[in-house]
């Protein structure tokens, strides 16, 4: 599982470059990578009512999160092709994205309640995060940068898949 604590003072472009460079710098073997069967795309939280499907991303959120779900889906749709190209990975697995209304709800209902205080984390084809419409605690990060945290978590998911495939390359 991967987690994100937000960093203040970084531009949108800088954050995306940092995410890609940090992952690309890892050494990859020459194994041929194949995709496992896609997981089901259902929200863990039954109270989510907003759904947005874009490419292989399915976004969920609560009341009031329609725009945030759309913005996160658009950011993933825009940036995921570059992430996949840079990592030489064919990204096709379904990814579920869940936006929680606030930090307290995320801490109580997220898939890893042991990681309280984190703004986002990912694992098992799932990204969970506090809705970007809810400002981060202790840091002044613009809305557009909070949206990009989903892209950062997507890089973790791709990296997890690559590492899983490498470990099976004999």
N, C-alpha and C positions, 0 to 999 in steps of 0.2 A: 504494500500500500504506500502511496506517496502523499505528501501533504505540502501545503503552501501557506506560509505566513507572508502577508503582503509587505512589499518594500516601497517606501515613499521616495519620490524624487526621480523616478525613472520614466522616460518617455515610452509611448506605446511601441515605437520601433525598437528602442533599446531593449525593452522587455522581451519582445519576440526574438531579437537577435541573440540575446543571452540564452533563452530557452533552446534555440536551435544549436548554437555553438556548444553549449554544455553537453548536449546529447551527442552531437556529431563527433565530438572529441573522443568519445569512447571507441575503443577498438572493436571491430566486428569481424567475425570469421567469414570465410567464403562459402558458408553453407547456403543451400537454396532454401528460402523461407516460404512456407506454405501457411495458409490460414486455417484455423480450426473452424468448426461449424459455429455460426453466429449464435450468441446467447439470446434469450428472450428479452424484448425491450418493454419491460413493465416497471413502473415506479414502485419503489419499496414503500413509499408513504402513500397510503390510500387517500389522503386529503388533497393531493395534487389534482387540480382540475384543468389546468392549462397544458395543452400538448402542442408541440411544434415538431414536425418531421421534415428534416432537410438532409438529403443524401443519406448517409448511414448513421446520422445522429437523430435521436428522439429526445426532445427536451420536455421536461415537466416542471411545473411551478404551481404556486397557489394563486388565490385571488389577488389581483393587483400586479401580477408578474408577467402579464401578457407581453409587454414591450421588452422586458428583460429576457424572457425566454427567446423571443425573436432575435434580439441583439446577440445573445450568446450563440444561437444557431447560425446566424449570419457570420459571426467571427470564426466559428469552427469551419463552416463551409468555405470561407475565404482563405484561411491559413492552413487548413489540414493538407491540401495538395502539396504545398511547399514543404511542410514537415515530412510528409511521406516521401517526396522526391529526395530531399536532403538525407534522409535516413535509408534510402534505397529499399523502401518497404511498400508493398502493395496493401494499402489500407482499405479494407472492405468489411471488417467486422462491425457489427452493430454496436453503437455506443449510446448508452442511456445517460442523460444529463439531468440532474435534479437540483433545482434551486429552492433553498429553504428561506423563509421570510426574514429570519434574523439569526444572530449568533446563538442565542439561547435555544431556539428550536433545533438548529443544526447540531448543537452539542448534545441534545437529548435524543434526537431521532436519526441522526446520521448513521452510516453503516459502521463507524468506529467511534463509539462514545468515549473510548479511552484517549482520544486525541482532542480533548476539549480546548477551545480557544483557537484552533486552526480555522482559517477562512475557507479552505477547500482541501479535498483529497480525492484520490482515485484508486481504483482497483477493480478487477473482475469485469472489465468492459463498462465501467460505471464511473461517472464524475459526479461528485456531490459538492455543493458549495453554497455559501450564503448568497442570496440574491444580490446582484451588483447594484440594485437600486437602494440597498441598505449600506450606508457607508461603513468602511472598515474601522474597527476600534483602534485608537491610538495612532492612526496614520491617515494623512489626507491624500487619498489616492482618487484621481478623477474616475468618474463612472466608466469611461471608455477603457481605462486600464483595468478596472475591476472585471469588466467583460472578458478581457484577454486572459484572465487567470484560468478560464476554461481551456484555452489553447495550451497553456503551460501544463495543465493536468493531462491534456490529450497526449502531449509529448511523453509524459510518464507512462501512459497506457501503451503507446507504441513501443517504447523502450522495454516495457515488461514483456510484450509479445516477442520482440526480437530476442531478449534474453532467454525466454522460454524455448524458442526454436533452436537457439545456439546450444542450449543444454541437452537437446535431443539430437545433436548432429554427430554423435559418435566419433 
